[in-house]
Amino acid sequence: MATSARADDEVDEAVIRAPRTAPAETLIGHAEIERTGAVTLADALRPQADVDTLGGGSPGAVGRLTLRGSTPEEVLLMVDGLRLSSRSSAATVGGADPNMIPTAMVQRLSVLRGPSSALFGPNAVAGAIEVTTRAPTVPLAWTGNLQLGALAPPLDASALPRVDDDDGDDGGGGWFLGGRGQLTAATRQGPRFAVLGVSGSANRGWIPNTSSHFFDATLKLGRVLPGGGLTHAWVSTFDAATGAPAWGSLLDADMFDFDDRQARRGVMGAAMARVALSPRDTLEATVGSRVQRTQLFNPVGADLDAGAERAEDEHLARELQGRVRWQRAMGGVPGALSVSAEGGHDLLATRTLARSASRGALSVRDRLDLGRGAVLDLALRADLDGQYGAQVSPRVAAEWSMGPSLRAFAAVGRGYRPPSFAELAWPTIAYATAVGAARGERGNDALAVETAWGGDLALLGGDPGGRWTFAARGFALRTEGLIRWAIDGDGFWRPTNEALAWRAGGTAEGSWRLHPRWTVQASATWQTTVDQSGEELAGRLRSRASARVIHYAAVGWRAWAEALWFDRNGVDSAGRAWQGVFVNARVGRQFASGVGVFAMAENLLDLRFETVRGVLTPGRTVWIGFALDVDED
């Protein structure tokens, strides 16, 4: 029997809307992702008020993900326990790329805010985002979508930046043409299951990400063990190319170059086994690896010094990591106890650079039930690394349930992130900055580890049936040695350590189910980052507000519309703000067979940033396509 409603997704949806998860995190299930029409992880996280995406507006482009006005390197991204945020960071210095994860393979997302190195280790300064890949519960399921799109040139052609195409012509407007799609097949036979996902995209046309493409294929095999145990392994291979590097959109330049591009290809995978030692005790082991080769090149670019015909470099990144963890379920003293040991090795090799380092860590976490709805969460982690030495990270959190509709949360913790290999010693290539056409290395071998202490407060509520939910969050973060890119006295863009920086902000969000098929969502956030002299740092997300209306039916008409406004503090030397208003909408019909058709429009009002560089969708885009969502019971 074929149906279009997924039983496992509906369970996820109920869990999310009736907030029974830990108040420290936000869970986003596959059903919620499917409603947004998200194709990449960046798309799926866009409704979160304090999540910001930089670069990677076009499929295949390099994406960057930030949380609470952080830098991308301060957010840890994990897939089934495999760390994607690493020091080797081939190709970019912008942290892990969220566009490398197709949503068709995602069962749920977990967003944990606040300094959390005690739980996850390096890079979890602003928080962590964990991806759990799909594990089917029905004999056969197909999920996918295919979209074809076109982007019209802006209404005001004078707003376009100049584009150098190496032929002496200034590029300009034009039409963006692209396509993207993904397909996942999942099967479950008794305790065994398998998932195969394929995704791809390609486009050609408008800047800043001209002629980009992306392809990914992922295979996951697993088996459910007696007593709640589980074992699975997955492997993923990818190939991507983009027309302009993500960092190019943040330079104070008035020109893009068609030939500023990069190509990435690689393979990554992980294996996990969890066995039940007793009704309360489990033992889990995970191992993961990634190999990625990246080319950066700009043949005969006008942005190079006269006489330089080629600036090209190739990066090879290798990473290996593993973890063993013992867990005891909640009950009496010592409570829900977790002890883990992990290790890893990172390597980055280029034509002029070779760096590597190994690491190891021990961590302990204990969740104590204090009674009357109160839980105390204690965590401590010690890291020892060949690159940056020893780091000790504590975290103390408390949760209090005040009945079925209201909960409170408070936490204090430490986070840190080491400089990446690229930040320490970027290889010497011909490179033109926005100031004085300087050439040379961009790295800074004297960089120190960035450390931060922060506190979080949250109040969450919702009725048990999930008809309405709300969340109010506030945070403060004190950072020493903040790593940021700045222009030095010689005109180089180089990373430096700030002596001291403060971050503070708050978020409010709510969801109302007006009718079984109608839901309204709204959110707003404000945050600021200032240095020791009280000056606000440029380029950080400062405020954001959004509203969304969703009409959803398992079979029948589906639609949603959203308005999104945000403001980043000045991103160029003139201090101009980076502001945007987006109005997006999608409408479609889902048939009982599981096949659906839809049309989606982005940036309907054609309102763009005051600063055009780095526009995510610099014009009105229309996508048409079909979706597939079939279970065979």
SULNORUR-V545358 format. One record per residue. N is the residue number from 0. PSI is psi as a letter, one per 40 degrees, with the letter a starting at -180 (* if undefined). NEAR is the number of other C-alpha atoms within 12 Angstrom. D_CENTER is the distance of its C-alpha to the mean C-alpha in Angstrom with 2 decimals. Layout:
n | psi | near | d_center
N | PSI | NEAR | D_CENTER
N | PSI | NEAR | D_CENTER
This chain:
n | psi | near | d_center
0 | h | 15 | 36.62
1 | h | 21 | 33.66
2 | i | 24 | 31.64
3 | e | 32 | 28.59
4 | h | 35 | 27.46
5 | h | 34 | 25.38
6 | d | 23 | 26.77
7 | d | 23 | 23.80
8 | d | 32 | 21.51
9 | d | 21 | 24.11
10 | d | 22 | 24.16
11 | d | 27 | 20.42
12 | d | 29 | 20.98
13 | d | 28 | 23.91
14 | d | 29 | 22.17
15 | d | 36 | 19.42
16 | d | 36 | 21.97
17 | g | 31 | 24.50
18 | g | 36 | 22.47
19 | e | 29 | 23.82
20 | i | 24 | 20.80
21 | h | 32 | 20.53
22 | e | 38 | 20.21
23 | e | 39 | 17.86
24 | i | 29 | 14.93
25 | h | 36 | 13.80
26 | h | 35 | 13.98
27 | h | 39 | 13.02
28 | i | 36 | 15.30
29 | d | 43 | 15.79
30 | d | 37 | 18.51
31 | d | 33 | 16.45
32 | d | 33 | 13.89
33 | d | 39 | 17.05
34 | d | 39 | 18.58
35 | e | 37 | 16.03
36 | f | 50 | 16.57
37 | h | 35 | 12.89
38 | d | 41 | 12.77
39 | i | 42 | 9.18
40 | d | 46 | 6.02
41 | d | 41 | 5.62
42 | d | 34 | 9.19
43 | d | 39 | 9.05
44 | e | 37 | 7.25
45 | d | 37 | 9.59
46 | e | 40 | 12.49
47 | h | 42 | 11.28
48 | d | 41 | 13.59
49 | e | 46 | 12.01
50 | h | 45 | 8.44
51 | i | 41 | 8.80
52 | h | 45 | 7.73
53 | h | 43 | 10.13
54 | i | 38 | 11.80
55 | f | 43 | 11.32
56 | d | 39 | 13.32
57 | i | 50 | 15.27
58 | h | 48 | 14.59
59 | e | 48 | 14.62
60 | i | 46 | 13.66
61 | h | 49 | 11.46
62 | i | 42 | 8.17
63 | h | 43 | 6.90
64 | h | 46 | 4.51
65 | i | 42 | 7.19
66 | h | 43 | 8.76
67 | f | 46 | 12.53
68 | f | 48 | 13.36
69 | a | 51 | 12.20
70 | i | 39 | 11.65
71 | d | 43 | 8.49
72 | e | 41 | 10.74
73 | e | 48 | 11.25
74 | h | 47 | 8.04
75 | h | 49 | 8.50
76 | h | 44 | 6.40
77 | i | 36 | 9.24
78 | h | 41 | 10.78
79 | f | 39 | 14.23
80 | e | 38 | 14.73
81 | h | 39 | 13.97
82 | h | 44 | 12.22
83 | e | 46 | 10.06
84 | h | 42 | 10.17
85 | i | 49 | 13.80
86 | d | 44 | 16.64
87 | d | 47 | 17.59
88 | g | 39 | 14.55
89 | i | 45 | 16.60
90 | d | 46 | 16.77
91 | i | 40 | 14.66
92 | f | 38 | 14.58
93 | f | 43 | 11.14
94 | a | 43 | 9.28
95 | i | 41 | 7.38
96 | h | 40 | 6.84
97 | e | 42 | 4.35
98 | e | 43 | 7.83
99 | e | 49 | 9.49
100 | h | 46 | 8.98
101 | i | 49 | 11.49
102 | e | 46 | 11.67
103 | d | 48 | 15.33
104 | e | 47 | 14.77
105 | h | 40 | 12.74
106 | d | 40 | 15.17
107 | i | 36 | 13.12
108 | i | 36 | 9.98
109 | h | 35 | 10.86
110 | h | 37 | 9.62
111 | h | 37 | 12.07
112 | i | 50 | 12.94
113 | i | 53 | 15.36
114 | h | 48 | 16.40
115 | f | 47 | 16.22
116 | d | 45 | 17.35
117 | d | 42 | 20.29
118 | d | 44 | 18.26
119 | e | 47 | 15.73
120 | a | 50 | 17.14
121 | i | 49 | 15.98
122 | e | 47 | 12.97
123 | g | 47 | 12.62
124 | d | 51 | 14.23
125 | e | 49 | 12.36
126 | a | 50 | 11.01
127 | i | 45 | 9.09
128 | h | 45 | 6.82
129 | h | 35 | 9.04
130 | h | 36 | 9.46
131 | h | 30 | 13.18
132 | i | 40 | 14.68
133 | i | 42 | 17.67
134 | h | 41 | 21.16
135 | i | 39 | 23.81
136 | e | 29 | 26.65
137 | i | 31 | 28.91
138 | d | 25 | 31.06
139 | h | 28 | 29.31
140 | i | 38 | 26.42
141 | h | 35 | 25.11
142 | h | 42 | 21.99
143 | i | 37 | 20.91
144 | i | 38 | 21.08
145 | h | 33 | 22.29
146 | h | 36 | 21.91
147 | h | 28 | 24.00
148 | i | 30 | 23.48
149 | h | 31 | 25.29
150 | h | 34 | 24.54
151 | i | 29 | 27.63
152 | i | 27 | 28.34
153 | i | 31 | 28.20
154 | d | 19 | 31.34
155 | g | 17 | 32.12
156 | d | 17 | 32.32
157 | e | 12 | 33.27
158 | e | 23 | 29.74
159 | h | 31 | 28.49
160 | i | 30 | 27.95
161 | i | 25 | 30.18
162 | h | 31 | 29.02
163 | h | 26 | 30.85
164 | e | 25 | 31.47
165 | e | 21 | 33.85
166 | e | 14 | 36.79
167 | e | 14 | 37.67
168 | i | 14 | 36.33
169 | h | 19 | 33.91
170 | i | 24 | 31.47
171 | b | 28 | 30.74
172 | a | 26 | 29.80
173 | a | 21 | 29.89
174 | h | 23 | 28.17
175 | h | 34 | 24.77
176 | h | 30 | 25.16
177 | i | 34 | 22.51
178 | i | 33 | 21.78
179 | i | 37 | 18.98
180 | i | 38 | 19.30
181 | i | 38 | 18.55
182 | h | 34 | 20.93
183 | h | 38 | 20.83
184 | h | 35 | 24.10
185 | i | 37 | 24.45
186 | i | 32 | 27.72
187 | h | 26 | 29.16
188 | h | 21 | 32.68
189 | b | 17 | 33.81
190 | e | 23 | 31.67
191 | i | 23 | 30.09
192 | i | 31 | 27.09
193 | i | 34 | 25.32
194 | h | 40 | 22.32
195 | h | 36 | 22.01
196 | h | 38 | 19.22
197 | h | 36 | 19.47
198 | i | 41 | 17.41
199 | i | 39 | 18.22
200 | i | 37 | 18.35
201 | i | 33 | 20.63
202 | i | 34 | 21.77
203 | h | 29 | 24.35
204 | b | 27 | 25.51
205 | i | 41 | 24.36
206 | i | 52 | 22.62
207 | e | 50 | 20.33
208 | g | 46 | 18.87
209 | h | 39 | 22.16
210 | g | 32 | 22.75
211 | i | 41 | 19.42
212 | i | 37 | 18.86
213 | h | 42 | 16.67
214 | h | 36 | 17.96
215 | h | 37 | 16.76
216 | h | 32 | 19.07
217 | h | 37 | 18.37
218 | h | 33 | 21.24
219 | h | 36 | 21.22
220 | h | 33 | 24.57
221 | i | 33 | 25.44
222 | h | 29 | 28.29
223 | h | 26 | 28.80
224 | i | 20 | 31.27
225 | i | 17 | 33.98
226 | e | 16 | 33.38
227 | e | 21 | 29.69
228 | i | 25 | 28.75
229 | i | 27 | 26.30
230 | h | 31 | 25.73
231 | i | 34 | 23.41
232 | i | 34 | 22.30
233 | i | 37 | 19.90
234 | i | 31 | 19.68
235 | h | 34 | 17.54
236 | i | 30 | 18.65
237 | i | 34 | 17.09
238 | h | 33 | 18.55
239 | i | 39 | 17.08
240 | i | 42 | 18.65
241 | i | 43 | 17.98
242 | e | 42 | 20.71
243 | h | 41 | 19.40
244 | i | 44 | 17.13
245 | d | 39 | 14.26
246 | d | 36 | 16.23
247 | d | 38 | 19.28
248 | e | 37 | 18.24
249 | e | 36 | 18.53
250 | i | 30 | 21.99
251 | g | 31 | 25.06
252 | i | 28 | 26.45
253 | f | 27 | 28.05
254 | h | 33 | 27.70
255 | i | 41 | 25.30
256 | h | 39 | 26.60
257 | d | 39 | 26.26
258 | e | 37 | 26.48
259 | g | 42 | 23.63
260 | i | 39 | 21.52
261 | i | 41 | 19.99
262 | h | 38 | 19.88
263 | h | 39 | 17.78
264 | i | 32 | 18.92
265 | a | 30 | 18.79
266 | i | 29 | 18.82
267 | i | 36 | 17.13
268 | i | 35 | 18.26
269 | i | 36 | 18.98
270 | i | 31 | 21.89
271 | i | 31 | 22.41
272 | h | 30 | 25.67
273 | h | 29 | 26.41
274 | i | 27 | 30.07
275 | h | 23 | 32.01
276 | d | 19 | 34.57
277 | i | 16 | 36.10
278 | d | 17 | 35.44
279 | e | 22 | 33.42
280 | h | 25 | 32.17
281 | i | 29 | 29.56
282 | h | 31 | 28.68
283 | h | 31 | 25.44
284 | h | 32 | 24.80
285 | h | 34 | 21.72
286 | i | 34 | 21.65
287 | i | 34 | 19.08
288 | i | 34 | 19.29
289 | h | 37 | 17.67
290 | h | 32 | 19.65
291 | h | 36 | 18.40
292 | h | 34 | 20.75
293 | h | 35 | 19.88
294 | h | 30 | 22.44
295 | h | 33 | 22.46
296 | i | 32 | 25.52
297 | g | 33 | 27.49
298 | h | 25 | 30.98
299 | f | 25 | 33.72
300 | i | 31 | 31.48
301 | e | 31 | 33.30
302 | e | 35 | 30.92
303 | i | 31 | 32.49
304 | i | 21 | 35.76
305 | h | 14 | 38.91
306 | e | 13 | 39.90
307 | h | 19 | 36.49
308 | e | 19 | 35.96
309 | h | 22 | 32.74
310 | h | 30 | 29.72
311 | i | 30 | 27.79
312 | i | 29 | 26.07
313 | h | 30 | 24.65
314 | h | 36 | 22.24
315 | h | 35 | 22.36
316 | h | 39 | 19.89
317 | h | 34 | 20.81
318 | i | 38 | 19.29
319 | h | 32 | 20.95
320 | i | 34 | 20.24
321 | i | 31 | 21.91
322 | i | 33 | 22.40
323 | h | 28 | 25.31
324 | h | 29 | 25.21
325 | h | 31 | 28.07
326 | i | 30 | 27.62
327 | h | 29 | 30.32
328 | i | 25 | 29.98
329 | i | 23 | 30.91
330 | h | 19 | 34.62
331 | a | 17 | 37.01
332 | h | 14 | 36.80
333 | e | 21 | 34.69
334 | a | 24 | 32.28
335 | h | 28 | 29.05
336 | i | 31 | 28.94
337 | h | 32 | 26.40
338 | h | 31 | 27.19
339 | i | 34 | 25.12
340 | h | 31 | 25.54
341 | i | 35 | 23.14
342 | i | 32 | 23.34
343 | i | 33 | 21.83
344 | h | 31 | 22.71
345 | i | 36 | 20.92
346 | h | 34 | 22.71
347 | h | 37 | 22.26
348 | h | 30 | 25.27
349 | a | 31 | 26.11
350 | d | 19 | 29.52
351 | e | 19 | 30.16
352 | h | 26 | 27.97
353 | h | 23 | 27.59
354 | i | 32 | 25.88
355 | i | 29 | 25.16
356 | i | 28 | 24.96
357 | i | 27 | 25.06
358 | i | 33 | 23.91
359 | i | 31 | 24.88
360 | i | 35 | 24.30
361 | h | 32 | 26.06
362 | i | 35 | 24.75
363 | h | 31 | 26.51
364 | h | 34 | 25.37
365 | h | 34 | 27.88
366 | h | 31 | 27.61
367 | h | 29 | 31.09
368 | h | 25 | 32.40
369 | e | 21 | 34.71
370 | i | 15 | 36.12
371 | f | 12 | 36.30
372 | e | 19 | 32.61
373 | h | 22 | 31.54
374 | h | 31 | 29.23
375 | h | 30 | 28.83
376 | h | 36 | 25.80
377 | h | 32 | 26.54
378 | i | 35 | 24.51
379 | h | 32 | 25.41
380 | h | 34 | 23.99
381 | h | 33 | 25.72
382 | i | 35 | 24.14
383 | h | 27 | 26.39
384 | i | 28 | 25.14
385 | e | 20 | 27.27
386 | d | 29 | 25.46
387 | e | 29 | 25.15
388 | a | 18 | 27.54
389 | i | 21 | 27.34
390 | h | 32 | 25.03
391 | h | 29 | 25.76
392 | h | 39 | 23.26
393 | i | 33 | 24.63
394 | h | 37 | 23.25
395 | h | 33 | 25.45
396 | i | 37 | 24.42
397 | h | 32 | 26.69
398 | i | 34 | 26.33
399 | h | 32 | 29.16
400 | h | 29 | 29.78
401 | g | 19 | 32.41
402 | i | 17 | 33.33
403 | e | 20 | 31.42
404 | e | 25 | 29.98
405 | h | 27 | 28.89
406 | i | 33 | 26.97
407 | i | 31 | 26.27
408 | i | 36 | 24.01
409 | i | 33 | 24.32
410 | i | 37 | 22.87
411 | h | 32 | 23.51
412 | i | 40 | 21.74
413 | i | 43 | 21.10
414 | i | 46 | 18.09
415 | i | 47 | 18.27
416 | h | 45 | 16.71
417 | i | 44 | 18.98
418 | i | 41 | 19.20
419 | i | 43 | 17.99
420 | d | 40 | 20.83
421 | d | 40 | 20.15
422 | d | 39 | 20.45
423 | d | 35 | 23.59
424 | g | 30 | 25.35
425 | h | 38 | 23.97
426 | i | 33 | 26.64
427 | h | 22 | 29.40
428 | i | 29 | 29.08
429 | h | 31 | 30.59
430 | h | 36 | 28.13
431 | h | 32 | 29.00
432 | i | 31 | 27.49
433 | e | 28 | 28.04
434 | h | 23 | 30.82
435 | e | 20 | 33.95
436 | f | 21 | 32.61
437 | i | 25 | 32.24
438 | i | 26 | 31.79
439 | a | 24 | 30.84
440 | i | 27 | 28.34
441 | e | 32 | 25.30
442 | i | 31 | 24.67
443 | h | 28 | 26.17
444 | e | 24 | 27.54
445 | e | 19 | 28.54
446 | i | 29 | 25.09
447 | i | 27 | 24.98
448 | h | 35 | 22.38
449 | h | 39 | 20.51
450 | i | 40 | 21.30
451 | i | 43 | 20.73
452 | h | 37 | 22.37
453 | i | 39 | 21.18
454 | i | 36 | 22.28
455 | i | 40 | 20.88
456 | i | 30 | 22.93
457 | i | 34 | 22.16
458 | h | 31 | 24.49
459 | i | 40 | 23.57
460 | i | 36 | 25.93
461 | i | 33 | 26.59
462 | i | 25 | 29.46
463 | d | 19 | 29.62
464 | e | 21 | 29.55
465 | e | 29 | 26.24
466 | d | 29 | 27.99
467 | i | 31 | 26.50
468 | i | 36 | 23.90
469 | i | 35 | 23.08
470 | h | 36 | 21.14
471 | h | 31 | 21.92
472 | i | 39 | 20.09
473 | i | 31 | 21.12
474 | i | 36 | 20.17
475 | i | 34 | 21.62
476 | h | 40 | 20.54
477 | h | 33 | 23.02
478 | h | 35 | 21.78
479 | h | 29 | 24.24
480 | f | 28 | 23.75
481 | h | 40 | 20.61
482 | h | 42 | 19.58
483 | i | 38 | 19.42
484 | h | 29 | 20.58
485 | i | 31 | 23.93
486 | h | 24 | 27.09
487 | a | 20 | 29.81
488 | d | 11 | 33.55
489 | e | 18 | 33.85
490 | e | 20 | 31.33
491 | i | 26 | 28.57
492 | h | 33 | 24.86
493 | i | 31 | 24.33
494 | i | 32 | 22.16
495 | i | 29 | 24.22
496 | h | 29 | 24.28
497 | i | 26 | 24.94
498 | d | 23 | 27.57
499 | i | 27 | 26.07
500 | i | 32 | 23.47
501 | i | 33 | 23.03
502 | i | 42 | 20.23
503 | i | 34 | 21.06
504 | a | 34 | 20.13
505 | i | 31 | 20.19
506 | i | 35 | 18.68
507 | h | 30 | 20.69
508 | i | 33 | 19.76
509 | i | 33 | 21.93
510 | h | 32 | 22.50
511 | h | 29 | 25.99
512 | g | 26 | 27.25
513 | d | 18 | 30.34
514 | i | 16 | 31.50
515 | d | 17 | 30.46
516 | e | 22 | 28.96
517 | h | 23 | 27.90
518 | h | 31 | 25.02
519 | h | 28 | 24.26
520 | i | 34 | 21.11
521 | i | 31 | 20.93
522 | i | 35 | 18.96
523 | i | 32 | 19.47
524 | i | 36 | 18.19
525 | h | 32 | 19.86
526 | i | 35 | 19.07
527 | i | 33 | 20.58
528 | h | 35 | 20.47
529 | i | 30 | 23.92
530 | a | 25 | 25.57
531 | d | 20 | 28.79
532 | e | 13 | 30.92
533 | e | 13 | 29.18
534 | h | 17 | 27.69
535 | h | 25 | 24.33
536 | h | 36 | 21.82
537 | i | 32 | 21.01
538 | e | 38 | 17.78
539 | i | 39 | 16.11
540 | h | 41 | 15.22
541 | d | 39 | 18.52
542 | i | 35 | 18.86
543 | i | 40 | 17.51
544 | i | 34 | 19.31
545 | i | 34 | 18.90
546 | i | 32 | 21.10
547 | h | 34 | 20.91
548 | h | 31 | 23.75
549 | h | 34 | 23.34
550 | h | 30 | 26.26
551 | h | 31 | 25.67
552 | i | 27 | 28.29
553 | d | 31 | 28.24
554 | h | 24 | 30.84
555 | a | 23 | 31.68
556 | h | 24 | 30.12
557 | i | 32 | 26.47
558 | i | 32 | 25.13
559 | i | 33 | 22.70
560 | i | 34 | 22.71
561 | i | 32 | 20.57
562 | h | 29 | 21.11
563 | h | 35 | 18.51
564 | h | 33 | 19.61
565 | i | 35 | 17.97
566 | h | 34 | 19.36
567 | i | 36 | 18.24
568 | i | 32 | 21.05
569 | h | 26 | 23.04
570 | e | 32 | 21.35
571 | i | 29 | 24.64
572 | d | 21 | 27.91
573 | e | 14 | 29.52
574 | e | 18 | 27.06
575 | i | 20 | 26.22
576 | i | 27 | 23.46
577 | g | 34 | 20.52
578 | i | 31 | 20.88
579 | i | 33 | 20.17
580 | h | 30 | 21.33
581 | h | 35 | 19.98
582 | h | 29 | 21.91
583 | i | 37 | 20.62
584 | i | 34 | 22.53
585 | h | 34 | 22.84
586 | i | 31 | 25.99
587 | i | 32 | 27.11
588 | h | 27 | 29.37
589 | h | 28 | 28.85
590 | i | 25 | 31.98
591 | d | 21 | 33.36
592 | e | 23 | 33.00
593 | e | 29 | 29.21
594 | h | 29 | 28.93
595 | i | 32 | 27.64
596 | i | 31 | 27.74
597 | i | 32 | 25.84
598 | i | 31 | 25.48
599 | h | 34 | 22.62
600 | h | 34 | 22.98
601 | i | 35 | 20.50
602 | f | 34 | 21.70
603 | d | 28 | 25.12
604 | e | 22 | 26.72
605 | f | 26 | 25.83
606 | h | 30 | 25.07
607 | a | 35 | 23.14
608 | i | 31 | 22.29
609 | d | 27 | 25.27
610 | h | 34 | 23.81
611 | d | 37 | 23.15
612 | h | 40 | 21.31
613 | e | 45 | 17.66
614 | h | 38 | 18.09
615 | d | 41 | 15.32
616 | g | 41 | 18.12
617 | f | 44 | 21.39
618 | i | 40 | 23.74
619 | h | 31 | 24.44
620 | h | 37 | 22.85
621 | h | 29 | 24.33
622 | h | 33 | 23.03
623 | i | 28 | 25.38
624 | a | 29 | 25.00
625 | i | 29 | 25.59
626 | i | 36 | 23.80
627 | h | 36 | 24.96
628 | g | 39 | 24.77
629 | h | 35 | 27.75
630 | h | 31 | 28.78
631 | h | 25 | 32.05
632 | * | 20 | 33.53
